[in-house]
Each structure stands twice: as structure tokens, then as C-alpha cells.
Amino acid sequence: MSPQRDQVDIIVIGGGIAGMASAVRAAELGATVALLEQGEKLDYPCNSRYSGGMFHLAYHDIAMPADQLSRSLRAKAPQDVDHDLVDLIATNALRAVDWLRDAAGARFFRVGPAPYEKWVLSPPRPPKPRLVWPDRGPDRVLRNLAANLSARAMPVRLGHRVTQVSPSSGGGFSVTVCVQGSNSQVLHSKAVVFADGGFQAKKDLLAEFISPDPDRVLQRNAGTGLGTSISMAETLGADVSDTTAFYGHLVGRRALETDELWPYPMIDGLAGAGILVSSDGQRFADEGRGGVYMSNAVARQQNPTESYVIVDDKIWRTVGRLTRVPANPVLCNRGGELFTADTLEELARKAGVDTDGLAMSVATHNKAVKDSSGSELKVARSGTSAKPIDTAPFHAIPVCAGITYTMGGLRIDGLARVRAKAGGVLQGLYAAGSAVGNIEGGQFSFYLGGLCKALVLGLTSGENVALFLREHKANQANSSLKGIS
């Protein structure tokens, strides 16, 4: 193996699927690449490795005709996200998974009948709680992409934590890294790809943008996303999108105390059928907008762990059993809290919820379901998931918000180039994955799909940074020729 160079064409920061795709694709196109990963072992923690390996776009099949897929996603996406980037991902998602087959030997498996369950990396994660990731599909893919780079004499540089990116006097960039936790080293490149994820594990940033009490928000992630790339790029003049939304799910409150209750079971479906209330018994979010939206609403509560999902026995026995890791019975079997009572008054006392407030919330909910008048409620309710809460016994599930990745980050253009706050783009700077913002989030915490977003933007950045380098070299050659003449 040739020795590692401190001068390369491209430095990629982050070894998740976004960074891996960017590095491997750029290397395929002839660039020399240094992929820097802060983890010190080949099975370093990252969200991609721990994921369920499911490729979908807002729960659509990525094999839908691209124009049809784009239209449907545009209709779902709020106006305050970049619809052109949503189109970019929709148009390239199927091409990206085909590339993943070739570059990483990826195999896909259908885990269920729903359209979004069609494209899951094989072997899939078993349907049970706790992080079960070794030798699952995502782990295999990341290892194979790392082997792809090693075969090109560009192995992943483990234990390389980036501390600074700065412009070089002769053009390009100088990247300062802390190697294996101690030695400092400076690498040089013509371009940099930021791909080290969001800031979900950085408590002070969560307190500033996500929740008044981040200690009561479950870290439903690998614990590695510290917002480093976003911060460094912003120092270089990058434009950053709104940073107040995240992707996550409702989970049982005791998940804060035990690994037995995360990443599954999720309580989203039950909340979507019943109601979500705070300790005063009042609803505070539109349950019809889904689990990601409700998780954001819970995290924003002054006390994020005083939130409760209220359902009746009919909902508990039907909706509660629908998912691959169903809340009924997994929640109770794994030590989660479930309060049960024959009356709402008794349920409120057991759960510690205001009795009158809960009775009023259930009554107005039931009337809205009967009259199809959810939009007229004090806290309006959309969608068609609501079911009456009228069959004893009644149930209350204390929940918390589990955060997987933040949705805000660097603004990019359709070539994955980082946009400048002053206008235009920052030449030679690219971004991919959860370091990118303005594709998800917005007013309604719109969720597009983390793996698809990461893979497509990784591929896009790798291809366009390679094109940028070719054009740069061509321009240099032309300048030299003019000088000779």
C-alpha cells in the first residue's frame, strides 16, 4: 500500500454513507481522495451503520416514475424547503441505489407490503428493540465501500478528527486534523466535502435550537453528530438554513433509562390514532402530521418528558400491533410504562395528568372524529388517522422525543456546492447528508428520508467535485499555454 499523502484532490469529512458515496464516486472518476473519519476502528459508530437500511422518499417507492415521484413529493413538502433539491433526490434515488449495488455489492430485501418497505439493505435488521447492527446490510455496505477505497490505495483515514478548514494561500484548502486523539496534522486539497452529519449529539446546540431541556430528549442516534462541518463551513462564509427541526420518533419515556426501548418500539402510530397531551391534559400538536412532527412538538415542551399518548383498548389492540416492532406487547415486555384504567378519571390519576383537562380533550376529540371537524379544534387536527377513544379500558403511555438527526444545516445548490451567505457559492466546498439543510424540516418538520438524501447527495457531490477538478486542471493547462505563447 502506498503511503498516505498530505496533498490530495479532495478531502471528505465523515465516513457515513454520504461521505463514503462521495469519496468512492470521486475516486471512480479519477480523483485522489482522503476520507477523514473521527472513529478509530473500522466499525466506527455512525447513523448510517445503525440505521434500518431502508431507502424511501417520504414513504414512497423510489422506483416510481421520476416525474410522478417528484410531483407527489412537491405536494407533500412545505414551501419553506428547497423543492429543486427534493426533485434532485427524487430523480436520482433509483440510480443511486443501482450504483450502490455496483460499488458496494449492496443487496436489497422487501420487509413488508408497503411501498416504502421495498428497498431495504440485506440482511435486514431483526424486528426487535436495541441496536442490532453488526453484519446487517448498512454495516456490510459501509465496510464494502471502505474496501473499495482501500483497493484504490486511498484507505479511510481512521482516528482523524477535523478541527479546522481554511483557505490555502496558493488556492484550495488546508485541513487541520487531530490524529488518534493527539498528534496534529495539516492536509491540503483543492476541494472539501462536508459530510459528518448534523448536530444531534451536541447538547448546547440542541438547547439553542431544538429543546429547552435536551437532557430529556433521547439520543436515538450514534452520538457522533456534533455539527462540526456546519460550524466550520459557516466560519468560511457558508449560508445555513433554519436549524429548529429534526428527524425522530416518539418512544416510551423509559427509553431514557434503558436500551431495551430504543430505537424501537415507536409510539407514533398510537399517537396518530389517539391524542397526545401534556400533564394538563391538553393537546398541543396536530397528531395527524405524523411522528416526526409530534416528536419535534414534544421536544419543544418546557418539560419534554411530561407528554402522554392516550388511546382506548380498541386502538391499543389494533393500531398498537401494526408495526414490525409493535408497541403492544413490546413496550410492556421490555419494561416500558403503560397506565391502564376503566375510566378516564382513574387513568388521569394514575398517569399524573389533570383530570378535567383530559376529559375535555377526549370529549372534543371524539366529537371531531364523529363530525369530521378536526380542523375546527383549538389545536387543529389534520389527516384521517384519528379514531374515537371510547372503549374501556383506557391507556396512557408516557413518551419522550427520540432524536436521530437534525434537519437544518448547510444550504447547497443542485451540484451540492455550498452556498455563500453573501450570495453565489463557495468555490471548492461541497456538502452531503445530514450536514445539509433546507431539504427537510420547515414549518411541518417535513421528512424526506435520511438514507436516500445521504446517498444521492454523496453521489452528487462526488460527481460534481470531480467535474470541478477536471475543469480546474483544464483552466490551468490553458493558462500555461497562453503563458508560453
Summary of the structure (lengths in Angstrom):
residues: 485
radius of gyration: 23.7
end to end distance: 41.4
largest distance: 92.8
contacts: 1800
relative contact order: 0.17
helix: 40%
strand: 21%
